[in-house]
Amino acid sequence: MSRLSARVSAASTRNVLTERDKRVAITPMLPALLRGVIFLAGLAAPFVVALLAR
């Protein structure tokens, strides 16, 4: 009796995200990203004002 083995390549087992899945994955991060952008803009504002006042 011969032993049969099935090989599965890594490419076929990889999860391929569709466009909808990518949007769903990014959506929960948007509020945190927006807060980060606002924080960095607020942090940089005094430096920009100081440089422009020269």
Distance bins in CASP14 RR format, pairs under 12 A and 6 or more apart:
PFRMAT RR
TARGET T0000
AUTHOR 0000-0000-0000
RMODE 2
METHOD distances of the structure
MODEL  1
6 12 0 0 0 0 0 1 0 0 0 0 0
7 13 0 0 0 0 0 1 0 0 0 0 0
8 14 0 0 0 0 0 1 0 0 0 0 0
15 21 0 0 0 0 1 0 0 0 0 0 0
15 22 0 0 0 0 0 1 0 0 0 0 0
15 25 0 0 0 0 0 1 0 0 0 0 0
16 22 0 0 0 0 0 1 0 0 0 0 0
17 23 0 0 0 0 1 0 0 0 0 0 0
17 24 0 0 0 0 1 0 0 0 0 0 0
17 25 1 0 0 1 0 0 0 0 0 0 0
17 26 0 0 0 0 0 1 0 0 0 0 0
18 24 0 0 0 0 1 0 0 0 0 0 0
18 25 0 0 0 0 0 1 0 0 0 0 0
19 25 0 0 0 0 0 1 0 0 0 0 0
19 26 0 0 0 0 0 1 0 0 0 0 0
20 26 0 0 0 0 0 1 0 0 0 0 0
20 27 0 0 0 0 0 1 0 0 0 0 0
21 27 0 0 0 0 0 1 0 0 0 0 0
22 29 0 0 0 0 0 1 0 0 0 0 0
23 29 0 0 0 0 0 1 0 0 0 0 0
23 30 0 0 0 0 0 1 0 0 0 0 0
24 30 0 0 0 0 0 1 0 0 0 0 0
26 32 0 0 0 0 0 1 0 0 0 0 0
26 33 0 0 0 0 1 0 0 0 0 0 0
27 33 0 0 0 0 0 1 0 0 0 0 0
29 35 0 0 0 0 0 1 0 0 0 0 0
29 36 0 0 0 0 0 1 0 0 0 0 0
30 36 0 0 0 0 0 1 0 0 0 0 0
30 37 0 0 0 0 0 1 0 0 0 0 0
31 37 0 0 0 0 0 1 0 0 0 0 0
31 38 0 0 0 0 0 1 0 0 0 0 0
32 38 0 0 0 0 0 1 0 0 0 0 0
32 39 0 0 0 0 0 1 0 0 0 0 0
33 39 0 0 0 0 0 1 0 0 0 0 0
33 40 0 0 0 0 0 1 0 0 0 0 0
34 40 0 0 0 0 0 1 0 0 0 0 0
34 41 0 0 0 0 0 1 0 0 0 0 0
35 41 0 0 0 0 0 1 0 0 0 0 0
35 42 0 0 0 0 0 1 0 0 0 0 0
36 42 0 0 0 0 1 0 0 0 0 0 0
36 43 0 0 0 0 1 0 0 0 0 0 0
36 44 0 0 0 0 0 1 0 0 0 0 0
37 43 0 0 0 0 0 1 0 0 0 0 0
37 44 0 0 0 0 0 1 0 0 0 0 0
38 44 0 0 0 0 0 1 0 0 0 0 0
38 45 0 0 0 0 0 1 0 0 0 0 0
39 45 0 0 0 0 0 1 0 0 0 0 0
40 47 0 0 0 0 0 1 0 0 0 0 0
40 48 0 0 0 0 0 1 0 0 0 0 0
41 47 0 0 0 0 0 1 0 0 0 0 0
41 48 0 0 0 0 1 0 0 0 0 0 0
42 48 0 0 0 0 1 0 0 0 0 0 0
42 49 0 0 0 0 0 1 0 0 0 0 0
44 50 0 0 0 0 0 1 0 0 0 0 0
44 51 0 0 0 0 0 1 0 0 0 0 0
44 52 0 0 0 0 0 1 0 0 0 0 0
45 51 0 0 0 0 0 1 0 0 0 0 0
45 52 0 0 0 0 0 1 0 0 0 0 0
46 52 0 0 0 0 0 1 0 0 0 0 0
46 53 0 0 0 0 0 1 0 0 0 0 0
47 53 0 0 0 0 0 1 0 0 0 0 0
47 54 0 0 0 0 0 1 0 0 0 0 0
48 54 0 0 0 0 0 1 0 0 0 0 0
END
